């Protein structure tokens, strides 16, 4: 007896609560491949479990090889050459910046700490070019930032109580 299960699979007639909550990508891919195959080829009911198992094993073997090898990170420039006096070079894309923090957050969604951890950089790795930091520091000092306000007026002498003619 031959039946076409493609329509039932597409409409979700075989979806149970257990399979609806399953988010395993291999199972989802297996269902998609088997569904496509069954919709275009007559498959006896008895051979369907074997077909599903065969497709699942093939996909699991293929995906397992991809997941097992983590991608080795290669910086766009050598780490030693990424810090120069006038700019910092991003290890992500090799672009030059005076300040790296905004570029990392907008283009890569990384905080400075995440960036340092990703590339194995020390905690004191700069996010701002040294000359730029020095210029900004000098500017801040010239306008008086970081200093406590001077007492412009010396402590005013305490007012004496008026002597209303009393001796």
Buried (B, 14 or more C-beta within 10 A) or exposed (E): EEEEBBEBBEEEEEEEEEEEEEEEEBBEBBBEBBBEBBBEEEBEEEEBEEBBEEBBEEBBEEEEEEEEEEEEEEBEBEEEEBEEEEBBBBBBEEBBBBBBBEBBBEEBEBEBEEBBEBBEBEEEBBBBBBEBBEEEEEEEEEEEEEEEEEEEEEEEEEEEEEEEEEE
